Amino acid sequence: MNRLTEDNLTGVNHEGKEPNRPLKYLTASSIIGDHVHNQNEEHIGLIKDIMIDVISGKINYYIIEFGGFLGIGTKYLAIPFELLLVEPDKHLFVFKKTKEEVENAPGFDLDHWPDTNIHWDRVYDYWSFPG
């Protein structure tokens, strides 16, 4: 019996401290709440949710909580999946945009979610990301 089979049958990790290297898969629950920094190591926000395209089954974008204090003035942004890079050693994601670009991005608040089909087109246009 190989170690993978043992893991699957016993639930015990036989692969060592970090069996998930190189990183290929993450659970949604391990991503939600992760920090997002820019390339200058400035804190941009937290991943609040993940939007999945129900037709393709792929993650389309992340919802990032940006700014505010105690829920006041908080803005939520849709960030294309391809634009966040995971940094497994730092346990965070990197978004290669400036704070100014993020501040000026089209966003919404949790009480006023946009029509996600229309909002998504504006988001792709803003980030100059081919759709």
C-alpha positions as CSV (number, residue, x, y, z in Angstrom):
1,M,0.0,0.0,0.0
2,N,1.4,3.4,-0.9
3,R,1.3,6.5,1.3
4,L,-1.5,8.2,-0.7
5,T,-3.7,5.1,-0.2
6,E,-2.8,5.1,3.5
7,D,-3.8,8.8,3.7
8,N,-7.1,8.2,2.0
9,L,-8.0,5.2,4.2
10,T,-6.7,6.4,7.6
11,G,-7.1,10.2,7.4
12,V,-3.6,10.4,8.7
13,N,-1.1,12.6,6.8
14,H,1.9,10.3,5.9
15,E,3.5,12.8,3.6
16,G,5.1,15.2,6.1
17,K,4.6,18.7,7.3
18,E,3.7,20.3,3.9
19,P,2.4,17.6,1.6
20,N,0.7,20.2,-0.6
21,R,3.9,21.5,-2.2
22,P,4.0,22.7,-4.9
23,L,0.7,24.4,-4.2
24,K,-2.0,23.3,-6.7
25,Y,-5.3,23.2,-4.9
26,L,-6.9,25.3,-2.0
27,T,-10.3,24.9,-0.4
28,A,-12.6,27.9,-0.6
29,S,-12.7,28.1,3.2
30,S,-8.9,28.4,3.3
31,I,-9.0,31.3,0.9
32,I,-11.9,33.3,2.4
33,G,-10.4,35.7,5.0
34,D,-6.9,35.6,3.5
35,H,-5.1,38.9,3.2
36,V,-4.4,40.6,-0.1
37,H,-1.3,42.8,-0.4
38,N,0.1,44.7,-3.4
39,Q,3.6,44.2,-4.8
40,N,4.9,46.9,-2.4
41,E,3.7,44.7,0.5
42,E,0.9,47.2,1.4
43,H,-2.3,45.7,2.8
44,I,-5.1,46.0,0.2
45,G,-7.9,44.0,1.9
46,L,-9.3,40.6,2.7
47,I,-10.9,38.0,0.5
48,K,-14.6,38.0,1.6
49,D,-16.0,35.6,-1.0
50,I,-15.4,33.8,-4.2
51,M,-17.6,34.0,-7.3
52,I,-17.9,30.9,-9.4
53,D,-19.2,30.8,-13.0
54,V,-21.9,28.2,-12.7
55,I,-21.8,27.5,-16.5
56,S,-18.0,26.8,-16.7
57,G,-17.5,25.7,-13.1
58,K,-14.4,28.0,-12.7
59,I,-13.7,30.7,-10.2
60,N,-14.3,34.0,-12.1
61,Y,-13.4,36.5,-9.4
62,Y,-12.8,37.2,-5.7
63,I,-14.7,39.7,-3.6
64,I,-12.2,41.8,-1.7
65,E,-13.1,43.9,1.3
66,F,-11.2,47.2,1.0
67,G,-10.9,50.2,3.4
68,G,-13.4,51.3,6.0
69,F,-13.4,51.0,9.8
70,L,-15.8,48.8,11.7
71,G,-17.8,48.3,8.6
72,I,-18.2,52.1,7.9
73,G,-16.9,53.2,4.5
74,T,-16.0,49.6,3.5
75,K,-16.0,49.0,-0.2
76,Y,-16.2,45.6,-1.9
77,L,-14.3,45.0,-5.1
78,A,-14.5,42.3,-7.7
79,I,-11.0,41.2,-8.6
80,P,-10.5,38.8,-11.6
81,F,-9.2,35.4,-10.4
82,E,-6.2,35.7,-12.8
83,L,-5.0,38.9,-11.2
84,L,-4.3,37.6,-7.7
85,L,-1.2,35.5,-7.2
86,V,-0.9,33.2,-4.2
87,E,2.1,33.5,-2.0
88,P,2.0,30.2,-0.1
89,D,5.0,31.0,2.2
90,K,3.4,34.2,3.3
91,H,-0.2,32.8,3.5
92,L,-1.6,35.7,1.4
93,F,-2.4,36.8,-2.1
94,V,-0.6,39.5,-4.1
95,F,-2.5,41.9,-6.4
96,K,-0.1,43.8,-8.6
97,K,-2.0,47.1,-8.5
98,T,-1.4,50.3,-6.6
99,K,-3.6,51.5,-3.7
100,E,-4.8,54.4,-5.8
101,E,-6.0,52.0,-8.6
102,V,-7.8,50.0,-6.0
103,E,-9.4,53.1,-4.4
104,N,-10.7,54.2,-7.7
105,A,-12.0,50.8,-8.8
106,P,-15.8,50.2,-9.3
107,G,-17.1,48.7,-6.1
108,F,-20.2,48.2,-4.0
109,D,-21.3,47.7,-0.4
110,L,-22.8,44.5,1.0
111,D,-26.3,46.0,1.3
112,H,-26.3,47.0,-2.4
113,W,-24.8,44.1,-4.4
114,P,-24.7,45.0,-8.1
115,D,-26.3,43.0,-10.9
116,T,-23.2,40.7,-11.1
117,N,-23.6,40.1,-14.8
118,I,-23.4,43.8,-15.6
119,H,-21.0,44.8,-12.9
120,W,-18.5,42.2,-14.0
121,D,-18.2,43.8,-17.5
122,R,-17.3,47.1,-15.9
123,V,-14.7,45.4,-13.6
124,Y,-13.0,43.7,-16.6
125,D,-12.9,47.0,-18.4
126,Y,-11.5,48.9,-15.4
127,W,-8.6,46.4,-14.8
128,S,-7.9,46.4,-18.6
129,F,-8.2,42.7,-18.6
130,P,-9.3,40.9,-21.8
131,G,-12.7,39.2,-21.2
